[in-house]
Amino acid sequence: MEKQPGTRPIEGAALIVATLAAFITPFMSSSINIALPAIAQEFNMNAILLSWVPTAQVLAAAVFLVPFGRIADIYGRKRIFIYGIYVYTAATILSVVSTSALMLISFRVLQGIGAAMTFGTGVAILTSVFPPGERGRVLGINSAATYLGLSLGPFLGGLLTGHFGWRSIFLATVPIGLTIMVITWWKLKGEWGEAKGEKFDLSGSLIYGIAIIAIMYGFSLLPTPAGIWTVILGLLGVAIFIWWEGRQANPVIHMDLFRHSPVFAFSNLAALINYGATFAVTFLMSLYLQNIKGFSPQVAGFVLLSMPAVQALFSPIAGRLSDRIEPRIISSTGMALGTIGLAMLVFLGQNTPIWYIMASLIIIGFGFALFSSPNTNAIMSSVQKKFYGLASATLSTMRQLGFMVSMGITMLIFAIYIGRVEITPAYYGVFLGSLKPAFLIYTVLSFGGIFASLARGKVRPKA
C-alpha cells in the first residue's frame, strides 16, 4: 500500500526540492553557454564540436526522460528523483577535472542522464502532492525557478568564468545538489507511483533511444549524404517505435494519450515547437555578443540576463492565471509574442544597438513566460494520476527534443556557412551571415506553433 501524503509540510518539501531541481539544470546550461568561447580556446574545439558541449546533455536527457518517467510511475517517483540527483551531482564534480573535449562531453552526457531522472519526476511529484486547484500556482513557481536558473546563469557564469575559469561553474552547483539530497531524505516522506506492478518496456525504450541518437547525430553530419541517411534511419526508428508501442500491454509511452486527448497531444506539440524555436537563442547570442560585439563574458551575461529574468518574473503570474483562464489563450498569446521577438533578431548586424537586442530578448522572454507554465498545467491536468510521471516526462522530452531541433538547425547552418573551424576573427563575417537564416527559421517555426497551441481545445481537469 502506497503512502499518500497530504500534509502541508510534505507539500512544502516537495515544492522546495522540485524547485531547486528545476533551477540547477538550466543554470548549468545557460552558464556553460557563456563559457563556450573559453572552453573552445582551452581544448582547441571547432564550431561544430563546440556545439556538442551544450548538446550532449540535451541529447542524453531526451533519450532517457521518457523511460525514467515510466520507471518512476512503476517503482516510485521520489526514488528515481533522488537517484537522479546523485548521478547529476557526481557528473558535475567529474566535469571539473576534465582534461579534454571528449571527457567534458562524456560527463555532460552523464549530467543529462541525471537530469532526465529529476526533471520529469519533480513536476510529477508536485502534481501528485498538490490538488488540481493549486497546480497552476506551484507549476508557475517551478517554471519561475527554471527561468531564474536561466537568468542567473549568463550573469554568474560570466563572473565565474572571468575571475575563476569555466570549471568554477560546475563547482558552484554542487552545494545545490547536496541540499536537494538532504531535504528529500529528511522532509519528503512518502512515495508516489500509481503504476506499481506494471512491466517496463525495455525493448521500446531501446528503439526510442537509438532513433533519437541517430537523428541528432545525423544533424551534426549534415549536409553530407551520411548525415541525410542517418537522419532518415532515425525517423524510421521513430516510426518503428510508434508501431511497437501500439502492440504492447504496458508501453513506455501510451499512444492513447495522444490519440484520445487533443489537449495532451497539441500541448506537447506546442512545447516541442516553442523550445525548438527558442533554445539556440542564448547559444547564438553568447557567441555574437562576445565575438562580434567584443563584450567580456560578464557584460555578455548581463545582456542575456534580460530574457530569462522576464521569464522568471512573469511565469508564476501566468501559472496562476491558467487556474482561472483557458491555458490555450494564455499560451498562444505567449507564442505570438515570442515570434515577434525572434523576427526582430533576423535583422541583427555588426552595428545593431544594444537596446534593440535587449528589447527583442525581453519580448521573447515575456512570451515564453506566458506560454510555459499554462502549457504545463494543461498537460498535467489532461491525464489520470497513474500517468503523471509519464506525462511530465513526455513534456520534458518535448522540451529536450525541442532543444535538439534548435541545436540541430544551428549545427546544420554552421556546417553550411562556417564549416569545422574555430570561430576566429577571420570567420566573424560568415558567422554573422549565418545568424539571419537561423533566426528566420526559428521565427517561421514559432509562428507555426501558435496554431498548434490554439488547436488543443479546452482543458478538462482530471483529479
N, C-alpha and C positions, 0 to 999 in steps of 0.2 A: 504493500500500500504506500503510495507516494504522499509526502508531506505537502500540504497546500498552505503555505504561509500567507497570512492576510494582514499582519500587523503593520503598523506604520514604521517601526524600526526596520523591518525587513525591506519595506518599500524604499526607505531612505538609503539603506546599504546597497540595494540593487541599483538605485539611481546614481550613487557615487561611483561604484566600480564600473558600471556601463559607461558613464560619462567620461571617466578617466581613460578607459579603453578606447572610446571614440575620439579622444584627444590625441593619444600618443602616436598612432599610425599616420594621420595627416600631418602632425607636427614634424615627424621624421621626413615624410615625403617632401613637404614644402621647404624644409631646411636643406635637404640634400640638393634640391633644385638650385638653390643659391650657391652651394658649394661646388657645383659641377665644373666650373672653369678651373678651380683649384685642384680637384680630383684629376681632371684631364691633364693638367700640367705635370702632376706628380707621376702619373702612370703612363704618360705619352699616349693617350687614347684619342682615336679619331672620332668624328662626329657620330657615326652610326654605333660604334662600340660604346661611346659615352651614353647614348640614349638607353642602353641596356641597364645602366645603374638605377634609374627610376623604374624601368620596365620590368626588371627581374622580379621585384616584389609584387608588382601588379599581376604579372603572369602567374606566379605561384599561388597568389590569393585566388585568382579566377579559377584555377584548376581545382583547388581544394575547398572552396567555400560551400558549394552545394553538397558534396559528400559529407563534410563535417557538420553541416546543418542537419542533414538526415541522421547522422550518428548521434548528434545531440538530442534530437527528438526521441531516439530509441534508448540511449544509455544515460541521458541526463545532461541538461544544458549547462549547469554550473560546473560539472566535471570537465567537460570539453573546454569551457571558458578558462578555467584555472590552468589546465594543461597548456592551453594556448599562450597564456601569459608567461609560463615557464619557457616555452620554446622561443617566444619573441624576445624576451629579456636576454636569454643565452646567446641568441644570434646577434643581438645588439652589442653585447660585450665582445664577441668574436670579431665583429666588423671593425672594432677599434684597432685590432692587431693585424689587419690585412696588409700584406706586403706586395700585392699585385692586383691588377684589374680583375683577374679571374677569381681570386679569393674574395674580393669585395662583392662581386656579382653573385658568387655562390652563397655568401652569408645573407645577401639581400633576398635570395630565394628562400632561405630558411626563415627569414623575417616574414616573408609572405605567407608561409605555411602557418606560422604562429598567428598572424593577423587573421587568416581565414578561420581559425578556431575561436577567435574572440569577437571579431567584428559583427558577424551574424548572430552569434549566441547572445551577445549583450543586448541587442534590440529585442530578441525573443524573450529573454528573461524579464525585461521591462514590460513587455506585452502580457506575459504570464502573471506578473505581480500586480499591475495596476488595472483598475476597471476601465471599460470602454470610454466612459465619460472623461477620463483623465489622460488618455493615451496621447491625444494631440499635444497636451501641455508637456508631458515628460519626453515625448519624442522630439518636440521642439527644443527642449533643453539639450537632449542628446545630439541633435543636429548642430546646435549652437556650439557644443564642445568640439565637434568636428571642425567647424569653421574657425573657432578660436585657435585650434591647433594650426590650421592653415594660415591664420592671421599672424600668430607669433612666430611661426616657422621661418619665414623670409627675414624678418627683422632680427630675431635672436640668432638665427642661423648665420646671418651676415656678421653679427657682432662676434659670435664664437669663432667663425672661420677667419675673420680678420685679425683677431687677437690670439687665438689658441690653435688654429688649424682646424680642418674639416673633421678630424677624428673626435674633437670635443663635442660635436653634435650628438654622436652616439652615446658618449658618456653621460650627457645631460639627461637622457631619457631613462637611464637605468633606475634612478630612485622612484620614478613614477611606476615602473613595472613592479618593483618591490612593494610599494604602497598598495597597489591593487591586490597583490597576493595576500598581504596581511589582512586587509579589510574583508576580502572574500572568505577566508578561513575563519575569521574572528566573528564577523557580524552577519554574513549572508547565510542564514540557516535554511535548510530545506533543499529540495531538488525538484526539477520540472522536466518531464519527458513523457508526454501523453501517448507516445507511440511505442512504449515499452513492450518488449516481446516480439515485435515485428522484425523481419530479417533485413539485413543490409545488402543492397545490390552492388556487390563489388565489381562484377563484370561491366555493368553500366557505368560505374564511376571511372573505370579504366578507359573505356571507349570515349567517354566525355573528356577526360584529361588529355588523352593523346590527340584528339581532334582540336582542342583549344591550343595546345602547344604547336601543332602543325600550322594552324592559321597564323599564329603570332610569329613563329619563326619564318614562315613564308613571306610575311610582310617585310621582315628585315632583309630578305634576299631580293625583293622586287627592285627593278623591273626585269630581272633575269628570268629566263624560262624555268629555271629550277624554282624560283620564288613563286611563279604563277602556278606550277604544278603542285607545289607544297600547299598553297592556299586552297586549291581545288580539292586536294585529298583531305584537307582539314574540314572543308564544308561537306564533303561526302561522309566524313566521320560523324558530323553533327546529324546528318540525315539518318545514318545507321543508328545513332544513339536514340533519336526520337522514335524510330521504328521499334527498337529493342525495349524501350521504356513502356511502350504501349502493350507489350506482351507479358510484363512482369506483374506478379501479385503485389509485391512490395517494391515499387520502383524508387530510384533515388530522387526522381522528380515526378510528381503526379501530374501527367499531362492534362488530366481532367480539370485541374485548377485553371489552366489556360483556356481549355475548350468551353467550359461552362461558366466562367466568370470574366466577363468583359472588363470589369474593374481591375481584377488581378492582372489580366493579360496586357491591357493597354497602359496601365500604370507602370508595369515593368518595362514595356517598350519605350514609354516616355522617359523613364530613368536611363535606359541604355543610350538613347539619342542625346539626352541632355549632358550626361557625363562624357559621351563621345565628342560632343561639340566644345566642351569647356576645359577638359583636364590638361591638355597640352598648352593652354594659355600661359600658365606660370612657367613652364619649361622654356617656351619660346621667348617670353618676355624677360626672363632672367638672362638668357644669352644676349638678347637685344640690348637691354639696359647696360650690361657690363661690357659688351664688345662694341656695339655701335655708338652708344652714348658715353662710354668710358667711365661709368659710375663704379664706385667701390662696392663690394658685397653689402656693406651696411646701408649705403644710400639706395641701392637697387632693392634691398629688402624692405626698406621704408616705403618705396613707391608701390611695390607689390602688396604691401600690407593693406592697401585701400580696398581691394576686392574681398578677401575673406573677413576683414573687420566688419564690413557691412553685412555679410552673411551671418556672422556671429550675433550681431546686434538685432537683426530682424527675424531670425529663424524661430525663436520662442514665440514671438508675436504671431507669425504665420501659423505655427503649430496650434496655438490656442484658437485662432480663427477657424482652423479646419475642424474643430469640435462643434462649430456652430454653422459654418457655411460649407457648401459642397466643395470638397478638395479640388475637383477639376477646374473650378472657376479660378481659384487662387493660383493653382499650379500652372494653368495655361497662361494666365497673365504674366507669371514669372518667366515662362519660356519666351514669351513675346519680348519682354524687356531684355533678356539675355541675347536674343537675336539682334536687337538694336545695338547693344554694346559690342558684339562680335563684328557687326558690319562696320562699326567705326574703326576697328583695328585693321581692316583691309587697307586703309589709306595711310598706314604707318610709313614714315620715311626717315631719313637721317636727321632732318631738322624738325620733326614733329615735336610741338611743345609738350612739356610735362603735364600741364593742366589738362590737355586733351587726352593724354594717355591715362591719367588717373580718373578722369570723368568716365571713360569707356570701361575701365575696370570696376568702378563703383556701380555703374548700371548693370554690368554682368553680375556682380555680387548681390545686388538687390534683387535681381531677377531670380538668381539661384536660391536666395533665402525664401522667396515666395513659393518656389517650386518644391524644394526638397522635403521639408517636414510634413506638409499636407499630402504629398505623394506617398510618403512612408505610412502615414496614418491611413490612407485609402487602402494600401496593400494589406496592412496588418489587420484592418477591420473587415476584410473581404474573405477571410479564411477561418476555419474552425481551429480550436485550441491545439488539436493534435498536429496541426501543420504550422504552428508559429515558428518553430526553428527552421523548417524548410522555407517558409515564406520570407523570413528575414534573410536567410542565406541566399535565396533566389534574388532578392533585391540587391544584396551586397554583390552577388555575381554580376548582375546587370551593371552595377557601378564599376566593377573591375573590368568587365568586357568593354564598357564604355571607355575606360582608361586605355585599354589595349587598342581599341579602334582609333582613339585620339592619337596615341603614340605611334600606331601603325601608319596612319596618314602622314605624320611628321617624318617617320623613317623613310617612307616612300618618296616624299618630296625632297628630303636631304639627299637620298640616293640619286635622284634625277638632277638636282641643281648643284649639289656640292660634291658628292662622292665620298669615298672613305678617306678623308683627310681631316686634320685638325683645323678648327676654325681660327686661323691666324689672320692678321691684318690683310694679307694677300687675298683672302677669301671673304672678307667682310661684305663686298659688293654682291656676290652671289648669294650669301646668306640673307642679306636684306631683300634680295629679289625673291627668295623662297617664301618669305612671310606672306606676301599678297595672296598667292594661290592657297596657302594653308588656311588663312583666316577666311578666305572666300568659301572654301569647302565647309569649314565649321559653321559659317553663317547659314548656308543652304541647309545643312544638317539640322541646325537648331530650328530653322523655320518649319521644316517638316515635322519636328517634334511637337509643335503647337497643336497640330491636328491629331496626333496620337494621344495627346493629353486630353483634348476635347472629346475624343471618341469613347472614353472609358465609361461614360454614363454615371448614374448616381450611386453613391456608396450605401450599402445596406449592412450595417454592422452586425456581426455575429458574436454573441457573448461566448 
